[in-house]
Amino acid sequence: MTVDARVSARRPLHFAVGGALVVATAFIPGAESMAADQNSEVALAYRCEFPSGAVGIDVTVSASLPASVGTGEAVRPDHVSVVVKLPRAALEQFTGQEATSLSADAQLTVRHRSGDRSADAAWANLDAPSVPIPAEGGLELTATGDVPTATFGSPGKATLSPAGLGLALTPRKADNSPTSPPSLQVVCEPAPDQDTTLATVLVEGSRSGSTPEPEVTTPKPATTDTRPGAGFSSDTRKKIKALTDRTLDGEDDPGGSCPIVIPPEWVMTTADTYVAGYANAAKMDGAVALGPAHMKVTLNKVYINDSCASTVDVTSEAEFEYQGRRQLPPARSTFLTYGFMPTTAVVELEQVGPPAVVQTHTVTNTPEYPESTTVTTQLSMRIHDVKVNGVPLDVGDNCRTAEPFEQVLKAWGQSYPRAGYLVAYGGTLSGYAHIPPFKGCGVDENLDAVFTSAISSVGKEADNYTKMTQAALCVATNPDGPDCPPKIPTPER
C-alpha cells in the first residue's frame, strides 16, 4: 500500500497502524466474563508485500476465549499468540543486508461480528523476540502480548476472525548493530476463499436483567495522561474540556449512540527528521547547544479514535541516530563554573532504554482540531575533554550521570489554521529534566562530587530547561514529498 502523508489538506495527519480501526455500535462496555474458556486456534495463509514482491506466508493465531458471555460482559482474549512463518523468499531482503537475526512487532486486525454488525479491533504491540536467521530455509516468529477486550450488545453467536496483519520487522547484524535500513514495514492480507474464524462465542441474554444501550468502547493507552487538554495552556485546556464534556453528555449526539467511524487506512510507517535546540545547565547559568540531531520515527504504534469523546490518541516512537549510535552529536560548550571559573567540556547525551514515546491527543469536534504532544525519553549524560582555565582536566572515559534521567518535552498546536507544534510538520517543544549525580569521573582522583556539585539538580527537582525545534517529517512512504530529505531546523532560544 502506498501512503501519501499529504493525502488531504483538510484532515490532520494521524497515521494508523495496519488496517482501518472500524468502530461499530455492536460493542458496549460491561463487566468481565466469568464463563469457562475455550482454547481457539486458526491457521491461515497470508499474502505480504515485500520490496521484492508479494510473498505467501503461513500464520497461526491462537487465544483463550470465553465460550459464552452475557450481553454487556467483556470478552477478554488471553494467551494470545500470532506465529508467523517466513519462507526463504521473505528473508532474502535481510540476508542481503548481512543480518543474522530478526525480530518483529505485529498488529493483527481482528473482525468481531454479531448478526449483521461488525467491528474491527487492533491487536497491537504484539512482540516477537529476536531469532537467528538460518543459513537455509525459513524461520518462525512468535508474537505475543495483551489485546483489547470487546463486548456484544445483542444475544446470538458472535465470531472473532483475523483480518489484516501488519509486521514491523527489525533485522540485526552479528554484532547487534542495525542494518540499513534498520527496519521494514510489511502489510499482509489473508488469502481469499478460506475460513478465517478464530472462535465463536455464544452471547446470551443480559445477565444483569437489562440490556444496556449500545456504546462504543476502545482501549486507552495505559502509559499516558490522556485527559482532554493535558499539556495545553490553561485557556485551551478549559475549551477542550468543555467540548469533550458536552460530547460525553450527549449534546452533540441526540441519537444516543456513536456513529460508525472508519479512520483512513494509513499504516504504521517510518519517518526521518532533525531536531536542534538548547539545554540549560541551571547551576552554570548557561546553555548547551544540542544538535542538529538525526531522529528516526516509527509512526502509529497505537492509534485510538474515540468517536464518543471526539478524541484521537496516537502513540509513536523515536530514536536518535549518530554514527550508528543512539545519541545526539557531541556538543562542546563553555560555562562559568561556580560563577567565575571558565570551563570547557564536550557533552554527550545518549539515549538509553526503550525508544522515546511520542504521544498526541487531538480533539476532533472543534474546527481547529487542537492537539497536544508529549515526548518522553530516557537519557544518560557523559562529559569528557574537560578544560578548566584552559588546562586539561583528565576526567576519564566514563564520567557520566550515575543513572539515566527522564526528559519530557511538551507542545501543543492546531491543524486549522495550522499553528504551533504538530508531529508531522514540526515546531518547538520544551520541558525540564532532573540531572542526577555523576559517577566515574576522574583518573588520579575522584571528581564525582565536583561535577555533581557543579551540574546536577538540587534534590529531585527538574530544574534544567530544554527547548528543541523539530523539522517536518520525511515519511518513508512519500520519499518524493516536499519534506524529503529532512531539513535542518533553526533552533529557538
C-alpha positions in Angstrom: 0.0 0.0 0.0 1.3 3.4 -0.9 0.8 6.1 1.7 0.8 9.7 0.8 1.3 11.7 4.0 -0.4 14.7 2.4 -3.4 12.9 1.1 -5.8 15.5 2.4 -5.2 19.2 3.0 -8.3 19.3 5.3 -7.7 16.3 7.5 -5.0 16.3 10.2 -2.2 13.8 10.0 -2.9 10.8 12.2 -1.1 7.7 11.0 -3.0 4.4 11.7 -1.4 1.1 12.3 -2.2 -1.8 9.9 -5.7 -1.8 8.6 -8.6 0.5 9.5 -10.0 0.5 13.0 -13.7 0.2 12.5 -15.8 1.2 15.5 -19.4 -0.1 15.5 -22.4 0.0 17.9 -22.3 -3.7 18.4 -19.9 -3.3 21.3 -20.7 -2.0 24.7 -18.8 -1.6 28.0 -19.6 -4.2 30.7 -18.4 -6.5 33.4 -15.7 -9.1 32.9 -16.9 -12.5 31.7 -16.8 -15.4 34.2 -17.6 -18.2 31.6 -15.2 -21.1 31.0 -12.5 -20.5 28.4 -12.0 -22.2 25.1 -8.6 -22.6 23.6 -9.0 -21.5 19.9 -6.6 -21.6 17.0 -6.8 -21.0 13.3 -4.1 -21.5 10.6 -4.3 -19.1 7.7 -2.5 -18.2 4.5 -1.5 -14.6 4.1 0.0 -12.6 1.2 2.6 -10.0 2.2 4.0 -7.1 0.2 7.8 -7.2 0.4 10.1 -4.8 -1.6 11.0 -7.8 -3.9 7.3 -8.6 -4.5 4.4 -10.5 -2.9 5.3 -13.4 -0.7 2.9 -16.0 0.7 3.3 -16.8 4.4 1.6 -19.1 6.9 0.2 -17.5 10.1 -1.3 -19.3 13.1 -3.4 -17.3 15.5 -4.4 -18.7 18.9 -6.1 -17.3 22.0 -8.0 -18.4 25.0 -11.6 -17.0 24.9 -14.8 -17.5 26.9 -17.2 -20.0 25.4 -20.2 -17.8 26.3 -20.9 -14.4 27.8 -23.9 -12.3 28.6 -24.7 -9.1 26.7 -22.6 -6.4 28.2 -19.9 -8.8 29.5 -16.4 -8.3 28.3 -14.7 -10.8 26.1 -11.1 -10.8 27.1 -8.7 -12.8 24.9 -5.8 -14.3 26.9 -2.7 -16.2 25.9 -2.7 -14.5 22.5 -0.2 -15.8 20.1 0.5 -14.9 16.4 3.0 -17.3 14.8 4.4 -16.1 11.5 6.3 -18.5 9.3 8.5 -16.5 6.9 9.8 -18.5 3.9 13.3 -18.1 2.4 11.9 -15.6 -0.2 10.9 -13.2 2.6 14.3 -13.5 4.3 16.4 -12.6 1.2 15.7 -8.9 2.0 17.6 -9.2 5.2 20.4 -11.7 4.4 21.5 -9.2 1.7 22.0 -6.7 4.5 24.2 -9.1 6.4 21.5 -9.6 9.0 21.9 -12.6 11.3 18.8 -12.2 13.4 15.2 -10.9 13.1 12.6 -9.7 15.5 9.1 -8.2 14.9 6.3 -6.1 16.2 2.9 -7.3 14.9 -0.5 -5.8 14.7 -3.4 -8.1 13.8 -6.8 -6.7 12.8 -9.5 -8.9 14.3 -13.1 -8.6 13.0 -15.8 -9.1 15.6 -19.1 -10.0 14.0 -22.6 -10.3 15.7 -25.5 -10.7 13.3 -25.2 -8.1 10.6 -23.0 -5.8 12.5 -19.2 -6.0 12.8 -16.3 -4.0 14.2 -12.5 -4.3 13.8 -10.2 -4.3 16.8 -6.4 -3.8 16.6 -4.4 -6.4 18.5 -1.4 -4.1 18.5 2.0 -4.2 20.2 2.4 -7.9 19.8 6.1 -8.6 20.3 8.1 -11.3 18.6 11.6 -11.7 20.2 14.7 -11.9 18.0 15.5 -15.3 16.5 18.6 -16.3 14.4 18.2 -16.3 10.6 19.1 -19.8 9.4 21.6 -20.4 6.6 18.8 -22.2 4.7 15.1 -22.4 4.8 12.7 -20.1 6.6 12.1 -19.0 10.2 9.3 -18.7 12.7 8.4 -15.6 14.7 6.0 -15.9 17.7 4.4 -12.6 18.7 2.6 -12.3 22.0 1.0 -9.5 24.1 -2.1 -8.1 25.7 -5.0 -7.2 23.5 -8.2 -5.1 24.0 -11.5 -6.6 25.2 -14.8 -6.4 23.4 -18.4 -6.7 24.4 -21.6 -7.6 22.4 -24.9 -5.8 22.8 -27.2 -8.4 21.3 -27.8 -12.2 22.0 -26.7 -14.8 19.5 -23.5 -16.2 18.1 -20.5 -13.8 17.8 -17.4 -14.6 15.9 -13.8 -13.3 16.0 -11.8 -13.6 12.8 -8.3 -12.4 11.9 -8.0 -9.9 9.0 -5.2 -7.6 8.0 -1.7 -8.1 9.5 1.0 -5.5 9.9 4.6 -6.5 10.6 7.4 -4.2 11.7 10.5 -6.4 11.0 13.8 -5.5 12.7 16.9 -7.2 11.4 20.3 -7.1 13.3 23.8 -7.9 12.3 26.1 -10.3 14.1 27.4 -7.6 16.4 23.8 -6.5 17.1 24.2 -3.3 15.1 21.3 -2.2 12.9 21.1 -2.8 9.1 20.5 -0.1 6.6 17.6 0.5 6.6 17.1 -0.6 10.2 13.5 -1.9 9.8 10.9 -2.9 7.3 7.2 -2.4 7.4 5.2 -5.1 5.7 1.4 -5.2 5.1 -0.3 -8.6 4.8 -3.8 -9.7 3.8 -5.4 -13.1 4.2 -5.6 -15.1 1.1 -9.2 -15.4 -0.3 -11.5 -18.4 0.0 -10.5 -19.6 3.5 -12.4 -19.8 6.7 -10.8 -17.2 8.9 -12.9 -17.8 12.1 -10.8 -18.0 15.2 -13.6 -18.5 17.7 -17.3 -18.4 18.1 -18.7 -17.0 21.4 -22.3 -17.6 22.5 -23.8 -14.3 23.6 -26.7 -15.0 26.0 -29.2 -12.5 27.3 -28.2 -9.8 29.7 -27.3 -11.5 33.0 -27.9 -8.3 34.8 -31.7 -8.3 33.9 -31.5 -5.4 31.5 -29.9 -4.7 28.1 -27.8 -1.5 28.1 -27.8 1.0 25.3 -25.0 0.3 22.8 -22.0 2.4 23.1 -18.5 2.5 21.5 -15.6 1.4 23.7 -11.9 1.4 22.6 -8.9 0.9 24.8 -6.9 3.8 26.2 -3.1 3.8 26.4 -2.1 2.9 29.9 1.2 4.8 29.8 0.0 8.3 29.1 -2.2 11.0 30.6 -5.0 11.3 28.0 -7.1 13.7 29.9 -8.6 16.2 27.5 -6.2 19.1 27.0 -3.3 17.6 29.1 -0.2 19.8 28.3 -2.2 22.7 26.8 -2.3 26.2 28.1 -5.0 26.8 30.7 -7.4 28.6 28.3 -7.1 26.0 25.7 -7.5 23.2 28.2 -10.8 24.7 29.5 -12.1 24.9 26.0 -11.2 21.3 25.2 -12.7 20.0 28.4 -15.9 21.9 27.7 -16.1 20.4 24.2 -15.4 16.9 25.4 -17.8 17.0 28.3 -20.5 18.3 26.0 -20.0 15.3 23.7 -19.9 12.8 26.6 -23.2 14.2 27.9 -24.8 13.5 24.6 -25.4 17.1 23.5 -23.7 16.5 20.2 -25.2 13.1 19.6 -29.0 13.3 20.1 -29.4 9.7 18.8 -27.8 8.4 22.0 -25.2 6.3 20.2 -21.9 6.9 18.4 -21.7 6.7 14.6 -19.6 4.1 12.8 -16.1 5.6 12.3 -13.7 4.3 9.7 -10.3 6.1 10.1 -8.1 6.4 7.0 -6.2 3.3 6.2 -2.7 4.7 6.9 -0.2 2.0 8.0 2.4 2.1 10.7 5.4 3.6 8.9 8.8 5.2 9.5 10.0 8.7 9.1 13.1 10.8 9.4 13.6 14.3 10.9 16.2 16.5 12.6 15.9 18.4 15.9 18.1 21.1 17.3 17.9 23.3 20.4 19.4 24.3 23.7 19.5 22.7 27.2 20.2 24.9 30.2 22.7 24.0 32.9 20.9 25.8 35.7 23.8 25.9 38.1 26.2 27.2 35.5 23.8 29.9 34.2 24.5 28.8 30.6 23.2 26.6 27.9 24.4 23.7 25.8 23.6 23.8 22.1 22.1 20.5 21.0 22.1 19.1 17.5 21.2 19.1 14.8 20.4 15.5 15.7 19.0 12.9 13.3 15.9 11.2 14.6 14.2 8.0 13.3 10.5 7.9 13.9 8.1 5.0 13.9 4.6 6.4 13.4 1.4 4.8 14.8 2.4 2.2 17.2 -1.0 2.7 18.6 -4.0 4.6 17.1 -7.2 5.1 19.0 -10.1 7.0 17.6 -12.8 7.5 20.3 -15.8 8.8 18.4 -17.9 9.2 21.6 -15.3 11.5 23.2 -14.3 13.1 19.9 -10.7 12.4 20.5 -7.8 10.7 18.7 -4.9 9.3 20.6 -1.8 8.3 18.7 1.4 6.7 20.2 4.6 6.8 18.1 8.3 6.1 18.9 11.5 7.9 18.1 15.3 7.2 18.4 18.3 9.4 17.9 20.9 8.3 15.4 24.5 9.5 15.3 27.2 7.4 13.6 25.3 4.2 14.3 24.7 5.1 18.0 21.6 6.1 19.8 22.7 9.6 20.8 22.8 13.2 19.9 26.0 14.6 18.3 28.7 15.6 20.9 28.3 19.3 21.9 31.3 21.4 23.1 30.3 24.2 25.5 31.9 26.7 27.8 30.5 27.7 31.2 31.5 29.8 34.2 31.7 27.0 36.8 30.7 28.3 40.2 30.2 31.7 38.6 33.8 32.5 37.9 35.8 29.6 36.6 35.7 29.2 32.7 35.2 25.5 32.0 35.0 23.9 28.5 33.7 20.4 28.1 32.2 18.0 25.5 28.7 16.8 26.5 27.2 13.7 25.0 23.5 12.8 25.5 23.0 9.1 25.0 19.5 7.5 24.6 19.0 4.5 26.8 16.2 2.1 27.4 13.3 1.9 25.0 12.6 4.3 22.2 11.3 7.8 23.1 7.5 7.7 23.3 5.6 10.4 21.3 2.0 10.7 22.4 -0.5 13.0 20.7 -4.0 13.8 21.9 -6.4 15.5 19.5 -9.9 16.8 20.0 -11.9 16.5 16.7 -15.2 18.2 17.5 -13.9 21.7 17.1 -12.9 23.2 13.7 -9.4 24.0 14.9 -8.5 20.3 15.8 -6.3 21.3 18.8 -3.6 18.8 19.6 -1.2 18.2 22.5 2.0 16.3 22.2 4.3 14.8 24.9 7.7 13.3 24.1 9.3 11.2 26.9 12.8 9.6 26.6 15.5 8.3 28.9 18.9 9.8 28.6 22.4 9.5 30.1 24.9 12.4 30.1 28.6 11.8 29.6 31.3 14.5 29.9 34.8 14.4 28.5 37.6 16.6 27.1 37.3 19.0 30.0 39.5 22.1 30.4 39.4 24.4 33.4 41.0 27.9 32.7 42.4 26.3 29.6 44.2 23.5 31.5 43.1 19.9 30.6 41.4 18.0 33.4 41.5 14.3 32.9 38.0 13.0 33.9 38.5 9.6 32.2 36.3 7.9 29.6 33.3 7.2 31.8 32.4 10.4 33.6 28.6 10.3 33.4 25.3 10.6 35.3 25.0 7.8 37.9 21.7 6.7 36.4 19.6 7.6 33.4 17.2 10.6 33.7 13.9 11.3 32.1 13.4 14.2 29.6 9.9 15.2 29.0 9.1 17.7 26.3 5.6 19.1 25.6 4.0 21.1 22.9 0.6 22.0 21.5 -0.8 23.2 18.2 -3.8 23.1 15.9 -4.5 21.9 12.4 -6.8 24.6 11.0 -5.4 27.1 10.5 -2.1 25.3 11.2 -0.3 26.7 14.2 2.1 25.7 16.9 3.6 22.2 17.0 2.3 19.2 15.0 4.2 16.0 14.8 4.0 15.8 11.0 5.1 19.4 10.4 7.4 20.0 13.4 7.8 23.0 15.6 9.1 23.7 19.1 8.8 21.6 22.2 10.0 22.4 25.7 10.3 20.9 29.2 12.5 20.3 32.2 14.8 17.5 33.3 16.3 16.4 36.6 20.1 15.8 36.2 21.2 13.1 38.7 24.6 12.9 40.4 27.7 11.9 38.5 30.0 8.9 38.8 33.1 7.5 37.2 34.7 11.0 36.9 38.5 11.3 37.4 41.6 9.2 36.9 44.1 10.2 39.5 41.4 11.4 41.9 37.7 11.1 42.4 36.0 14.1 40.8 32.4 12.8 41.1 31.5 15.4 43.8 32.9 18.2 41.7 30.6 17.6 38.7 27.7 16.7 40.9 28.0 20.0 42.7 28.5 22.0 39.5 25.9 20.4 37.3 23.3 18.1 39.0 19.9 19.2 40.0 19.2 20.1 43.6 17.2 17.3 45.2 14.7 15.7 42.8 13.6 18.9 41.2 13.5 19.0 37.4 15.3 22.4 37.0 17.2 22.1 33.7 15.1 23.7 30.9 15.3 22.3 27.4 13.9 23.8 24.2 14.0 21.8 21.0 12.9 22.6 17.5 11.8 19.7 15.2 11.7 19.9 11.4 8.9 18.4 9.3 8.9 14.6 8.9 10.2 13.0 5.8 7.8 10.0 5.7 9.2 6.8 4.2 6.1 6.2 2.1 6.3 9.6 0.5 10.1 9.9 -0.3 9.5 12.4 -3.1 7.5 14.8 -0.9 8.5 18.4 -0.1 9.9 17.5 3.3 12.3 14.9 1.9 15.2 14.6 2.6 14.5 16.0 6.1 15.6 19.6 6.7 17.8 21.1 9.4 15.7 23.3 11.7 16.8 26.6 13.2 16.7 26.3 17.0 15.0 28.8 19.2 16.4 30.1 22.4 
